[in-house]
């Protein structure tokens, strides 16, 4: 019994788990697709040289 309301292997538990599974699948696909694409620009050289203290 899950929280004493329904069994974990019931149809209610299956229906309740479907949105969670869909969310996790969509998030995984999004992170794989966009997480591997380089979106940041490489760092540029500073306009003026930065003085180094001696």
FIKETOR-338073 format. One record per atom (N, C-alpha, C, O): residue number from 1; residue in one letter; atom name; x, y, z. Coordinates in nm, 3 decimals. Atoms other than C-alpha are relative to their C-alpha. Layout:
    nr   rest   atom         x         y         z
   NUM      A     CA         X         Y         Z
...
END
This chain:
    nr   rest   atom         x         y         z
     1      X      N     0.084    -0.119     0.000
     1      X     CA     0.000     0.000     0.000
     1      X      C     0.089     0.125     0.000
     1      X      O     0.180     0.137     0.081
     2      X      N    -0.072    -0.125     0.010
     2      X     CA     0.134     0.339    -0.099
     2      X      C    -0.074     0.105     0.081
     2      X      O    -0.183     0.147     0.042
     3      X      N     0.062    -0.094    -0.093
     3      X     CA     0.055     0.581     0.185
     3      X      C    -0.134    -0.052     0.051
     3      X      O    -0.216     0.026     0.099
     4      X      N     0.124     0.059    -0.047
     4      X     CA    -0.225     0.341     0.274
     4      X      C    -0.119     0.028    -0.089
     4      X      O    -0.233     0.000    -0.051
     5      X      N     0.111    -0.036     0.089
     5      X     CA    -0.432     0.461    -0.024
     5      X      C    -0.025    -0.106    -0.108
     5      X      O    -0.139    -0.147    -0.129
     6      X      N     0.016     0.098     0.106
     6      X     CA    -0.366     0.213    -0.305
     6      X      C     0.129    -0.079    -0.012
     6      X      O     0.235    -0.035     0.032
     7      X      N    -0.117     0.086     0.015
     7      X     CA    -0.130    -0.069    -0.391
     7      X      C     0.095     0.058    -0.105
     7      X      O     0.052     0.125    -0.198
     8      X      N    -0.099    -0.054     0.093
     8      X     CA     0.193     0.017    -0.570
     8      X      C    -0.010    -0.061    -0.139
     8      X      O     0.038    -0.003    -0.236
     9      X      N     0.013     0.066     0.130
     9      X     CA     0.109    -0.225    -0.851
     9      X      C    -0.141     0.015    -0.057
     9      X      O    -0.179    -0.063    -0.144
    10      X      N     0.137    -0.018     0.049
    10      X     CA    -0.244    -0.097    -0.912
    10      X      C    -0.003     0.087    -0.124
    10      X      O     0.098     0.148    -0.162
    11      X      N     0.018    -0.083     0.119
    11      X     CA    -0.380     0.078    -1.219
    11      X      C     0.012     0.148     0.036
    11      X      O     0.059     0.228    -0.045
    12      X      N    -0.011    -0.139    -0.044
    12      X     CA    -0.399     0.403    -1.019
    12      X      C     0.146     0.041     0.009
    12      X      O     0.182     0.152    -0.031
    13      X      N    -0.143    -0.031    -0.011
    13      X     CA    -0.026     0.386    -0.948
    13      X      C     0.062     0.013    -0.139
    13      X      O     0.149     0.098    -0.161
    14      X      N    -0.052    -0.008     0.137
    14      X     CA     0.046     0.324    -1.317
    14      X      C    -0.038     0.132    -0.065
    14      X      O     0.046     0.198    -0.127
    15      X      N     0.046    -0.127     0.059
    15      X     CA    -0.163     0.622    -1.427
    15      X      C     0.070     0.118     0.064
    15      X      O     0.103     0.215    -0.004
    16      X      N    -0.068    -0.109    -0.069
    16      X     CA     0.000     0.842    -1.164
    16      X      C     0.147     0.009    -0.038
    16      X      O     0.206     0.116    -0.031
    17      X      N    -0.142     0.001     0.035
    17      X     CA     0.349     0.739    -1.278
    17      X      C     0.026     0.042    -0.144
    17      X      O     0.139     0.077    -0.177
    18      X      N    -0.020    -0.034     0.141
    18      X     CA     0.297     0.812    -1.648
    18      X      C     0.050     0.143    -0.020
    18      X      O     0.145     0.162    -0.095
    19      X      N    -0.053    -0.135     0.019
    19      X     CA     0.341     1.194    -1.624
    19      X      C     0.144     0.016     0.051
    19      X      O     0.223     0.090    -0.008
    20      X      N    -0.137    -0.008    -0.054
    20      X     CA     0.654     1.150    -1.413
    20      X      C     0.098    -0.062    -0.099
    20      X      O     0.204    -0.005    -0.124
    21      X      N    -0.087     0.067     0.097
    21      X     CA     0.805     0.908    -1.663
    21      X      C     0.015     0.085    -0.127
    21      X      O     0.124     0.094    -0.183
    22      X      N    -0.006    -0.084     0.120
    22      X     CA     0.716     1.137    -1.955
    22      X      C     0.088     0.122     0.023
    22      X      O     0.166     0.159    -0.064
    23      X      N    -0.082    -0.115    -0.034
    23      X     CA     0.875     1.438    -1.780
    23      X      C     0.148    -0.037     0.000
    23      X      O     0.230     0.035    -0.058
    24      X      N    -0.140     0.040    -0.009
    24      X     CA     1.197     1.251    -1.707
    24      X      C     0.057    -0.036    -0.137
    24      X      O     0.173    -0.007    -0.165
    25      X      N    -0.045     0.033     0.135
    25      X     CA     1.219     1.118    -2.063
    25      X      C     0.023     0.126    -0.083
    25      X      O     0.125     0.138    -0.151
    26      X      N    -0.016    -0.126     0.075
    26      X     CA     1.165     1.465    -2.214
    26      X      C     0.120     0.079     0.051
    26      X      O     0.194     0.137    -0.029
    27      X      N    -0.114    -0.073    -0.056
    27      X     CA     1.418     1.621    -1.978
    27      X      C     0.131    -0.064    -0.042
    27      X      O     0.226     0.007    -0.077
    28      X      N    -0.123     0.070     0.042
    28      X     CA     1.678     1.356    -2.060
    28      X      C     0.031     0.028    -0.146
    28      X      O     0.147     0.055    -0.180
    29      X      N    -0.022    -0.026     0.143
    29      X     CA     1.632     1.404    -2.435
    29      X      C     0.045     0.144    -0.020
    29      X      O     0.137     0.170    -0.097
    30      X      N    -0.038    -0.142     0.015
    30      X     CA     1.651     1.784    -2.401
    30      X      C     0.143     0.025     0.046
    30      X      O     0.218     0.096    -0.021
    31      X      N    -0.135    -0.021    -0.050
    31      X     CA     1.967     1.771    -2.192
    31      X      C     0.104    -0.065    -0.091
    31      X      O     0.214    -0.011    -0.108
    32      X      N    -0.094     0.064     0.092
    32      X     CA     2.133     1.529    -2.432
    32      X      C     0.015     0.083    -0.127
    32      X      O     0.127     0.103    -0.175
    33      X      N    -0.005    -0.075     0.125
    33      X     CA     2.042     1.737    -2.737
    33      X      C     0.063     0.138     0.020
    33      X      O     0.155     0.174    -0.054
    34      X      N    -0.049    -0.136    -0.016
    34      X     CA     2.107     2.087    -2.604
    34      X      C     0.124     0.007     0.088
    34      X      O     0.201     0.103     0.079
    35      X      N    -0.115    -0.004    -0.089
    35      X     CA     2.367     2.001    -2.343
    35      X      C     0.131    -0.025    -0.072
    35      X      O     0.237     0.016    -0.024
    36      X      N    -0.121     0.029     0.075
    36      X     CA     2.614     1.882    -2.604
    36      X      C     0.028     0.102    -0.110
    36      X      O     0.135     0.100    -0.171
    37      X      N    -0.019    -0.101     0.102
    37      X     CA     2.568     2.174    -2.841
    37      X      C     0.073     0.120     0.060
    37      X      O     0.029     0.175     0.161
    38      X      N    -0.070    -0.117    -0.053
    38      X     CA     2.823     2.453    -2.788
    38      X      C    -0.079     0.128    -0.029
    38      X      O    -0.101     0.162    -0.145
    39      X      N     0.077    -0.123     0.020
    39      X     CA     2.627     2.773    -2.733
    39      X      C     0.077     0.123     0.046
    39      X      O     0.044     0.234     0.005
    40      X      N    -0.076    -0.114    -0.050
    40      X     CA     2.880     2.993    -2.554
    40      X      C     0.108     0.038    -0.100
    40      X      O     0.166    -0.048    -0.166
    41      X      N    -0.105    -0.047     0.087
    41      X     CA     3.119     3.208    -2.751
    41      X      C     0.134    -0.018     0.072
    41      X      O     0.141    -0.005     0.194
    42      X      N    -0.130     0.011    -0.065
    42      X     CA     3.488     3.151    -2.688
    42      X      C     0.046     0.135     0.054
    42      X      O     0.008     0.240     0.002
    43      X      N    -0.049    -0.124    -0.062
    43      X     CA     3.663     3.405    -2.469
    43      X      C     0.089     0.076    -0.097
    43      X      O     0.171     0.017    -0.168
    44      X      N    -0.083    -0.084     0.087
    44      X     CA     3.817     3.697    -2.656
    44      X      C     0.113     0.061     0.080
    44      X      O     0.109     0.066     0.203
    45      X      N    -0.113    -0.067    -0.065
    45      X     CA     4.143     3.870    -2.581
    45      X      C    -0.049     0.134     0.056
    45      X      O    -0.133     0.199    -0.007
    46      X      N     0.041    -0.132    -0.053
    46      X     CA     4.103     4.178    -2.358
    46      X      C     0.044     0.112    -0.092
    46      X      O     0.147     0.101    -0.158
    47      X      N    -0.032    -0.112     0.088
    47      X     CA     4.103     4.511    -2.541
    47      X      C     0.131     0.066     0.041
    47      X      O     0.209     0.104    -0.046
    48      X      N    -0.124    -0.058    -0.049
    48      X     CA     4.383     4.649    -2.323
    48      X      C     0.076    -0.103     0.079
    48      X      O     0.014    -0.186     0.146
    49      X      N    -0.074     0.098    -0.079
    49      X     CA     4.665     4.450    -2.171
    49      X      C    -0.019     0.026     0.149
    49      X      O    -0.023     0.141     0.193
    50      X      N     0.017    -0.011    -0.145
    50      X     CA     4.619     4.383    -1.803
    50      X      C     0.138     0.008     0.063
    50      X      O     0.221    -0.080     0.043
    51      X      N    -0.134    -0.012    -0.061
    51      X     CA     4.917     4.511    -1.601
    51      X      C     0.019    -0.107     0.107
    51      X      O    -0.072    -0.138     0.185
    52      X      N    -0.034     0.102    -0.099
    52      X     CA     5.090     4.246    -1.394
    52      X      C     0.090     0.067     0.105
    52      X      O     0.195     0.121     0.070
    53      X      N    -0.085    -0.064    -0.101
    53      X     CA     5.226     4.372    -1.060
    53      X      C     0.133    -0.074     0.010
    53      X      O     0.140    -0.197     0.001
    54      X      N    -0.134     0.057    -0.007
    54      X     CA     5.601     4.320    -1.024
    54      X      C     0.035    -0.046     0.140
    54      X      O     0.145    -0.096     0.163
END
